[in-house]
């Protein structure tokens, strides 16, 4: 059983078509800056992390807060809306676009992944698709959000959920696979 012939032949893998969006030297420079500057900047130097991301092409709104251990594969493929927070050990694996709205929280250890592979392709071909997060979304701790997912405004994704399909606005969603559970109602201001 363990010695069956593999369905894939990784010698045939080819991603020469994939556009990373910048030349190799630029990407290496970014990875060097991220590996050194981000983890060495103390928590209060959030503005420096935002400046570095902007210098490398990320669209960062005002009041954005990014923890020092967050990771951005290709910042030029990322946009973060005003007053959004990116927690510790969050990975934005941005082979494709990642758009995060305003007033969003992406909690620690969450992984937003825009890339996968075609399991039916003998060459295990790369596939990418963008991720869009609406305004006011909270993605709680240790969640996985897969390629092509859209999460509607004001949704909550419960801790440790795995999101493989679109989630509707204003819903509390959880599980693996993630599913809408009930409405998220705003506090009344009586």
N, C-alpha and C positions, 0 to 999 in steps of 0.2 A: 504494500500500500504506500509506504513512504518512498519507495524507489520507482513509482510509476513515472512514465515519460512526462516532462513538464509541458504545459500548454503554451508556454511562452519561450522565446529564444531571445534573451537579453542582448545577445551579440548584435541583433538587428535593431536595437533601440536607436532612434534618431530624433533629436529635437532641434536639428539645424534650422528648421522653419521658425522656431520660437523667438520672438522679439522681446528681449528683456528691457528695451526702452532706452538703454544707454550703452556706451562702449564698455568693454571688459575692464579697462583701467579705472573707469569711473565707478563701476560696481565694486571693485576691490578697494578703492579709496573709501567708499561709503561703509563697507563692511569693517574696515580698519577703524574709521571714526566711531562707528557704532560700538565696536568691541572695546574701545578704550574710553571714549568720552562719556557715553551713556552710563555705564556702571560706576564711573568715578565721580560723576556729578552728584553732590549731596541733594537730598530731597528738595530743599528750598531753591535749587537752581533749575527749576522746571523751565523757566524762560529760555535758558541756554539750550535745553533739549529741543524746544519748539523752534528756536532759531536754526539749529543744525538741520532739523528735518526740512524746514523751509528752504535752506540753502541747497538741499539735495532734491528739491522739487515737490515736496509734499504741500498740499493745500491745508493749512492749519488755521482755524478760526480764532477769534479772540477768547481769552479765558480758558483755553484748553489746558488740561493737566495730564502730564505723562510721567509715569513712574520710571525710575532709572533702569529697571530690568526689563522693560518692554522691548520687543524686537520687531523691526520693520524690514522685510526682505528688500523691497524696491520702493522707497518712499515716494518717488515720482508717480506711483500708481495709487496713492492714498489721499483721501480728503477727510478731514475731521472738522465737523461743524462747531460753532461757538459753544463754549462752556462744557465740552465733553471731556470725559475722564478715561484714561487708559491705565489699567492697574498693573501691578507687579507680575512679571513673567507672562504677560499677554504676548502672543505671537500673531502678527499680521502678515501671513504668508501671501504676499501680494504678487503672484505671478500674473494676475489680472487685476482690474480695478477693485478697490475696497472703498466704499463711500459710507461714512458714518455721519448721521445727522447731528443736529444741535441737542445739547443737554442729554447726551447719552452716557451711560456708564458701561464700560467693558471691564468686568471684574477680573481679578487675578487668576492666572493660569488658563484663561480662555484662549482658544486657538481658532482664528478665522482663516480658513484654507481655501484659496481660489484654484488649486490645482489637484488633479487626480490622474489616473491612467485608465486606458480602455482595456478592461479585462478580457474582451473578446478579440483583441488585436494580438497576434502572435509576437509582434514587436513591442507590445506593452506601451503603445503610444500615449504621449502626454495630452491631457485635455485641461483646458482652463475655462473658467467662467467667473464673472464678477460677483461680488457680494454687496448688497445695499441694505443699510440699517437706517430705518426712519427716525425722525426726531423723538426724543424722550424715551428711547428704548433702554432697558436695563438687561444686559446679559450677565447673569450671576456667575459665581465662581466655577472655574473648571469646565466650561462649556466648549463644545466643538460646533462650529458653523461651517457647513460644506459649500463647495462651489455652486454658484448660480442661485443662492438663497437670497430672498428678500424678506426682511422682517419689518412689518408695518409699524407705523408711529405708535408710541406709548405701549408697546408690548413688553412683557417681562418674560425672559427665558430663564427658567428655574435652574438652580445649581446642578452641575454635572449632566445637563441635557445634551443630546446630540441632534443637531438641526440639519436635516437633509432636504427639507422642502420649505416652501414659503410659509410664513406665519402671519396671521391677520393682525391688523391694528387693534390696540386696546384690549388685548387678551393676555392672560397669564398662561404660559405654555411651558410644559415640562415633559421630561421622560426621554427615553432612548428607544425608538425614535421620538423626537419631540412632537407633542400634539397640543392644540389649544385645550384648556381646561375650564376656564371661566373668565368673565369680563373683569377688566381692571378699571374700576370706577375712580374718578378723581375725588379727593376729599371735598366735602361741601364746605363752603366758607360762611356758615351761619353764625 
